[in-house]
Amino acid sequence: MSGQVEVVHIGGYTAQSGGRGSGIVAARRDPATGALTPLGTVAVTPSPSFLVRHPTHPVLYAVNELTDGEISAWRVGPDGSLDPLSSRSTGGAEPCHLAVLPDGGHLVAANYGGGSVAVFPLDPQGVPGERTDLVAHEGHGPDPERQERAHTHMVSPGPGREPLLAVDLGTDSVYRYDLDAASGRLVPRGPRIRTAPGTGPRHLARHPDGRRCYLVGELDATVTAYELTDDGALRQRGRVEASERTGHVQPSEVAVTPDGRFLYVANRGVGTIAVFALGGVLPELVAEVDTGGEWPRHFALIGEHLYVADERADMVRVFRRDTDSGIPAPVGEPVPVPSPTCVLPFGILG
């Protein structure tokens, strides 16, 4: 429609973290072809390595993955431009992930270096206020280099009464919390879920049926399937390898398609996207597709297209998914973006 544009925002690493980016990049998306047209840097901010949006307001949030971690918020303009709203300390080092609760009332962030979860209230316009809680995890895993202490890598709020799941690579654990909306504080819901030692859990994806979820192990290159029980516990269904390739495999992002039929896993080191069918008890590998790079850090599913951010190849690669087989095929040329680490669809603006 005239006056409307579909926008994608791309986060990445800047010089403060050894990257080559300058902040958050915007790109126009053609829904028919999937093509991205970069619009340039729309927010100069240090290492915005992960991005999310508010569920109802045109507000974008980013972590600033620094030694003194921060979260930043912007109002999104009709052309994808970003107008700064606020910035807050996360109370921990190297925040690498964040999420907005489904009701839009709070923002939660994962401090990787600090091994903690930070909570921020959001006002009626989606602007973050002062931090209301900071919960630190304790423990370690068998890997002396990567698991010497807690390293929270993801926060995943659930709909309704489902718990907030906090994935911790350092302690081989998934922690479960309820958020008390009045106080903005996290309340543990039962004991943590422990993975196999040395898994190094990184990200998880929830199935749209609300009963299943899938956890990738960054350190052991696995996908663990769980059933989410009525009381918010995770019951393990089994594990599969994240890749069939030989060599060093380090899974990163994981996502389930909206129709619930397929699971996608990005594998760094071997530079692939693995496609799994979800018809049985365990994910079944359908195909493993080369991304054209070595280090697919993140990807986004947008309609029939898949957008893969390769951090080390300085590009976002566009794929079209076959909706019957689930297998993606590359379309067009890679889109040059320096040190990209996150792709966030913002939908139609204007």
GUVEXLUM-832176 format. One record per atom (N, C-alpha, C): residue in one letter; x, y, z. Coordinates in steps of 0.2 Angstrom, whole numbers, plus 5000, padded with zeros to 4 digits. Layout:
BEGIN
AXYZ ...
***
This chain:
BEGIN
M500449945000 M500050005000 M500450065000 S500250114997 S500650184997 S500750205004 G501350235005 G501550265011 G501750215016 Q501750145015 Q501950095020 Q502550065017 V502950045022 V503650015021 V503749965026 E503949905024 E504149845029 E504849855030 V505049855037 V505749875039 V505949815043 V506649805042 V507049755046 V507549795050 H507649785056 H508249815060 H508749765061 I509449785061 I509949735061 I510449755067 G510549715072 G511049735077 G511749705075 G512249725079 G512849695078 G513449725083 Y514049705082 Y514549725086 Y514949785083 T515049825088 T515449885086 T516149875089 A516549935088 A517349925090 A517349915097 Q516949925102 Q516949915109 Q517049845110 S516749805106 S516749725107 S517149695101 G517649735098 G518049705092 G517649695086 G517049725085 G516649725079 G516849775074 R516449775068 R516549825063 R515949865062 G515449855066 G514849895065 G514849965068 S514350005067 S514350075070 S513650075075 G513250035074 G512650035078 G512049995075 I511450015075 I510849975072 I510750005065 V510749955061 V510649965054 V509849955052 A509549995048 A508849975045 A508949955038 A508449915036 A508449895029 A507649885027 R507549905021 R506849905018 R506749825015 R506249795017 R506149725015 R505549725009 D505649695004 D505149674999 D504849615000 P504249615003 P503849555005 P503849494999 A503849524993 A503749474987 A504349434986 T504949474986 T505549434984 T505949424990 G505849454995 G506249445001 G506849495002 A506949534996 A507549574996 A507649625001 L508249635003 L508349685008 L508749745005 T508549805006 T508849865004 T509149905010 P509749905011 P510049935017 P509850015017 L509650045023 L509550115023 L510050145027 G510550115030 G511150145034 G511050135041 T511450165045 T511450155052 T510950205055 V510450185058 V509950235061 V509950245068 A510450215072 A510650225079 A511350205080 V511750255082 V512450245083 V512450235091 T512550165092 T512550145099 T513050085100 P513350075106 P513950025106 P513649955107 S513849915102 S513749845102 S513049825104 P512549845099 P511849825100 P511749755098 S511949705101 S512049635099 S511349595098 F510849615102 F510249585102 F509649635102 L509149625098 L508649675097 L507949645098 V507449675101 V506749655102 V506349715101 R505649705100 R505149765099 R504649755104 H504349805106 H503749805110 H503149775107 P502749735110 P502149705107 P501649745104 T501549805107 T501049855104 T501249925102 H501849945105 H502050015103 H502650005098 P502750065094 P503350065090 P503950085093 V504150035098 V504750045102 V505249985101 L505850005100 L506349945099 L506849955105 Y507049895107 Y507549885113 Y508149855110 A508749875113 A509349835112 A509749825118 V510149775118 V510649765124 V511249805121 N511649835125 N512349855124 N512849815127 E513149765123 E513449715126 E514149735128 L514249765134 L514849795136 L515049775143 T515649785146 T515849765152 T515349795157 D515149855156 D514549885160 D513949885156 G513549835157 G513049825152 G512449875153 E512149885147 E511549935147 E511049905142 I510449925143 I509949915138 I509749985136 S509549995129 S509350055126 S508650045123 A508250105122 A507650105119 A507550165114 W507250145109 W507050195104 W506350195101 R506050255100 R505450255096 R505550245089 V505250205085 V505350195078 V504850235074 G505150275069 G504850315065 G504550275059 P504050315055 P503750275049 P504250255044 D504850285044 D505350265039 D505850215042 G505750195048 G506250145051 G506750185055 S506750255056 S507250295060 S507050275067 L507650295071 L507550275078 L507650345082 D507250355087 D507250415091 D507350395098 P507950415101 P508150385108 P507650405113 L507450355117 L507050365123 L507350355130 S507750305131 S508150295137 S508650245137 S509050245142 S509650195142 S509650175150 R509750115151 R509750095158 R510350045159 S510650045165 S511149995167 S510849925168 T511149875166 T510849805167 T511149775174 G511649815177 G511849785183 G512349725182 G512549715176 G512949655175 G513349665168 A513849625167 A514249625161 A513949595155 E514049615150 E513949585143 E513249555142 P512749605143 P512049575141 P512049555134 C511749495133 C511749475126 C511049455123 H510549465128 H509849445125 H509349485130 L508749495127 L508249535131 L507549515128 A507049525131 A506349505129 A505849545133 V505349565130 V504749595133 V504249545135 L503949555141 L503449505143 L502849525138 P502449465137 P501849475133 P501349535134 D501249555140 D500849605142 D501149675141 G501749675139 G502149735137 G502349775143 G502249755149 G502349785155 G503049785158 H503449735156 H504149735158 H504649705153 L505249725154 L505849705149 L506249665154 V506549615151 V507049575155 V507649565151 A508249565154 A508849555150 A509349505153 A509649465149 A510149415151 A510849445151 N511149445157 N511849465157 N512349405157 Y512649395151 Y513049345150 Y513649345155 G514049395155 G514649405159 G514449405166 G513849435168 G513649435175 G513349375178 G513049335173 G512749275175 G512049285179 S511749345176 S511149365180 S510549385175 V509949395178 V509449425174 V509149485177 A509049535173 A508849605175 A508149615173 V507749655177 V507049665176 V506949745176 F506649775170 F506449845170 F505749855169 P505349895172 P504649915171 P504649955165 L504149945161 L503949985155 L503350035156 D503450095155 D502850135156 D502350125151 P501750165151 P501250155146 P501450165139 Q502050205138 Q502250215131 Q502850165129 G502950115134 G503550075132 G504250095134 V504250145138 V504950175140 V505150145146 P505750115146 P506050075152 P506150125158 G505950105164 G506150135170 G506750105174 E506850125180 E507450105184 E507350025185 R507849995185 R507849915186 R507549905193 T507049855192 T506749825199 T507049765201 D507449725198 D507649665201 D508349645197 L508749605200 L509349585197 L509449515201 V509349455197 V509449395200 V510049365197 A510549345202 A511149315200 A511149235200 H511349205195 H511449125196 H512149115199 E512149055202 E512749025205 E512948955202 G513548945202 G513748875200 G514248875194 H514348815191 H514848805186 H514748745182 G515048735177 G515048665173 G515648635172 P515748585168 P516348545168 P516848585163 D516648625159 D517148655154 D517448715158 P518148715159 P518448765163 P518548825160 E518448835153 E518548895150 E517848935149 R517348895147 R516748925146 R516248915152 Q516348875156 Q515848865162 Q516148875169 E516648915169 E516948935176 E516448965181 R515948995178 R515449025182 R514749035178 A514249055181 A513649065178 A513649115172 H513349095166 H513349145160 H512649135157 T512249185159 T511549185157 T511549205149 H511249165145 H511249175138 H510549195135 M510049185138 M509349195135 M508849205140 V508349245139 V507749245143 V507149245139 S506749195140 S506149175136 S505449175140 P505149235140 P504449235144 P503949195140 G503549165144 G502949125141 G502349155141 P501849135137 P501149165137 P500749145143 G500349185145 G499849165151 G500249145157 R500149095160 R500449075166 R501149035165 E501349025159 E501948995158 E502549035161 P503048995164 P503549035167 P504049065162 L504449115165 L504949145161 L505549095162 L505849075156 L506449035156 L507049065155 A507549055159 A508149095159 A508749035157 V509049035152 V509448985149 V510149005151 D510548965155 D511248985158 D511748935155 L512148955151 L512648915147 L513148895153 G513348935157 G513848915162 G513748865167 T513048865169 T512848815174 T512448755172 D512448745165 D512048695162 D511348685165 S511048745165 S510348745168 S509848795164 V509248775165 V508648825163 V508348845170 Y508348905172 Y507948925178 Y507248945176 R506848945180 R506148955179 R505849005184 Y505549065182 Y505349115186 Y504649135184 D504249165189 D503649205188 D503849275190 L503549325186 L503649395188 L503049425191 D503249445197 D502749485201 D502649555198 A502149565195 A502049625191 A502049685195 A501749685201 A501749745206 A502349765208 S502849715210 S503449735212 S504049735207 G503849705201 G504449695196 G504949655198 R504849605202 R505349555205 R505149485202 L505749445202 L505649375199 L505649335205 V505149285205 V505049235210 V505149165207 P505649125210 P505849065207 P505249015207 R505148975201 R504548925201 R504948865201 G505048835207 G505348765208 G506048765206 P506348715207 P507148705206 P507248715198 R507848735197 R508148745190 R508148675186 I508048675180 I508148615176 I508848605174 R509148555175 R509848535174 R509948495167 T510348525163 T510448485156 T511048435158 A511148395153 A511748355153 A512348395154 P512848375159 P513448415160 P513848425153 G514048495153 G514448515147 G514048525141 T513348535142 T512948555136 T513048625134 G513148665139 G513148735137 G512548765134 P511948765137 P511348785134 P511348855132 R511148875126 R511248945123 R510548975122 H510148945118 H509448975116 H508948915116 L508348935117 L507848885116 L507248915112 A506848875109 A506348895105 A505648855108 R505148895109 R504548865111 R504048845105 H503748795105 H503348765100 H502648805101 P502348825095 P501648855096 P501148815099 D501248755100 D500748715104 D500748725112 G501248765114 G501348775121 G501548715125 R501748665122 R501848605126 R502648585125 R502848605119 R503548585117 R504048635117 C504648625119 C505248675117 C505848635116 Y506348675113 Y506948645110 Y507548685112 L508048655115 L508548695118 L509248675114 V509648725112 V510248705108 V510848715113 G511248665113 G511848665117 G512448695113 E512748745115 E513248775111 E513848735112 L513948705118 L514648675119 L514648595116 D514048565117 D514048495114 D513648485108 A513448535105 A513148535098 A512548495098 T512148495102 T511548455102 T510848505102 V510348465101 V509648495102 V509248445107 T509048475112 T508748435117 T507948455117 A507548405116 A506848415116 A506548405123 Y506048455124 Y505748455131 Y504948455130 E504648435135 E503948445136 E503848495142 L503448545140 L503248595146 L502648565149 T502748545156 T502148525159 T501748575162 D501148555165 D500648605167 D500948645173 D501348615177 D501648655183 D502248695181 G502448705174 G502948745172 G503648705172 A503648635173 A504248605173 A504448585166 L505048565164 L505248535158 L505448465158 R505148425155 R505248355155 R505648335148 Q506248305149 Q506648295143 Q506348235139 R506248245132 R506048195128 R506648155124 G507148195124 G507748165121 G508248215117 R508748195114 R509248235111 R509448215105 V509648255100 V509848245094 V510448285092 E510848265087 E511448315085 E511148375081 A511548425083 A511248495079 A511548495072 S512048455070 S512348455063 S512548385062 E512548365055 E512848305053 E513548315050 R513848385050 R514448395047 R515048385052 T515648375049 T516148355054 T516548425055 G516948425060 G517248485062 G516948525068 H517148585070 H516948615076 H516248645074 V515748625078 V515048645077 V514848685084 Q514648745083 Q514348785088 Q513748815087 P513148785089 P512548805087 P512348875090 S511948915087 S511848985090 S511048985090 E510749015085 E510049025086 E509648965084 V508948965087 V508548905085 V507848935085 A507448915081 A506748935080 A506248885077 V505648885079 V505148845076 V504648885072 T504448855066 T504048895061 T503348905064 P503048955062 P502348975065 P501848915065 D501948875059 D501448815059 D501648755063 G502248765066 G502448715071 G502748645067 R502848655061 R503048595057 R503848585057 F504248635058 F504948635057 F505348675062 L505948645063 L506348675068 L507048695064 Y507248755065 Y507848775062 Y508448795067 V509048775065 V509548785070 V510148805066 A510448865068 A511048895065 A511648865068 N512148835064 N512748805066 N513348845064 R513648875069 R514348915068 R514848865067 G515448885064 G515948845063 G515948805056 V515348775055 V515248735049 V514748775044 G514548835046 G514148875042 G513548845039 T513048825043 T512448785040 T511848815044 I511248795041 I510648795044 I510348725044 A510248695049 A509948625050 A509248635050 V508848595046 V508148595046 V507848525049 F507448535054 F507148475057 F506448475056 A506148415055 A505448405055 A505248385062 L504648415064 L504348405071 L503748355072 G503748305067 G503148265067 G503148215073 G503748195075 G503848135080 G504048165087 V504248115091 V504448135098 V505048175098 L505548165093 L506148195093 L506148235086 P506548295086 P506648325079 P507048275074 E506848275068 E507148235063 E507448275058 L508048265057 L508448305052 L508148295045 V507948355041 V507748345034 V508348365030 A508648425031 A509248445027 A509648495031 E510248495028 E510748545031 E511048585026 V510848655026 V511048695020 V511548745022 D512048755017 D512648795018 D512348875018 T512648915022 T512448985022 T512849025018 G513449005016 G513849045012 G514349085016 G514349075023 G514749095027 G514949045033 E515349065038 E515649015043 E515249025049 W514949085051 W514749105058 W514049135058 P513549095056 P512849115056 P512649125064 R512649185066 R512549205073 R511849205075 H511449225070 H510649235071 H510349225065 F509649215065 F509249215059 F508549235061 A508149255057 A507449275058 A507049245052 L506449215054 L505949185050 L505449245049 I505349265042 I504849315041 I504449295035 G503849275036 G503449245030 G503849185027 E503849185021 E504249125017 E504949135017 H505249185020 H505949195020 H506349185026 L506949175026 L507449165031 L508049215030 Y508149255035 Y508749295035 Y509249275040 V509849265037 V510349235041 V510949295042 A511049305048 A511649355050 A512249325051 D512749325047 D513449295048 D513849345050 E514049345057 E514449395060 E515149405057 R515449345055 R516149355053 R516249365046 A515649355042 A515649365035 A515449435033 D515149475038 D514949535037 D514349535032 M513849495033 M513349495028 M512649465031 V512149485028 V511449445029 V511249415023 R511149345024 R510949305018 R510249295018 V509949305012 V509149295011 V509049225008 F508549185011 F508349125009 F507649125008 R507349085003 R506649075003 R506549005005 R506048995009 R505848925012 R505348895008 D505448835006 D504948785003 D504448775009 T503848795009 T503448785015 T503248715015 D503248665010 D503048595011 D503648555014 S504248565011 S504848525013 S505248565019 G505148625020 G505448665025 G506148685023 I506448665017 I507148675015 I507148745012 P507648785015 P507748855012 P508348855006 A508248895002 A508648904996 A508848974996 P509548994994 P509749064994 P509449104988 V509249164989 V509049204984 V509449274984 G509549294978 G509949354977 G510649354980 E510949414980 E511649414983 E511649434990 P512149414994 P512149435001 P512149505002 V511849525008 V511749595009 V512349615014 P512749665012 P513349685016 P513149725022 V513249695028 V513149725035 V513749705039 P514049755042 P514649745046 P514549705053 S514849655054 S514749615061 S514049605063 P513549585059 P512849575061 P512749515066 T512349525071 T512249475076 T511549465077 C511049505074 C510349495076 C509949535070 V509449495068 V508949525063 V508249525066 L507949585066 L507349595069 L506849625064 P506349585062 P505749615058 P505349665062 F505249725059 F504849765063 F504149775060 G503949745054 G503349745051 G503249805047 I502649825046 I502449875041 I502349945045 L502749995043 L502750055046 L502450105041 G502250165044 G502050215039 G501250225040 
***
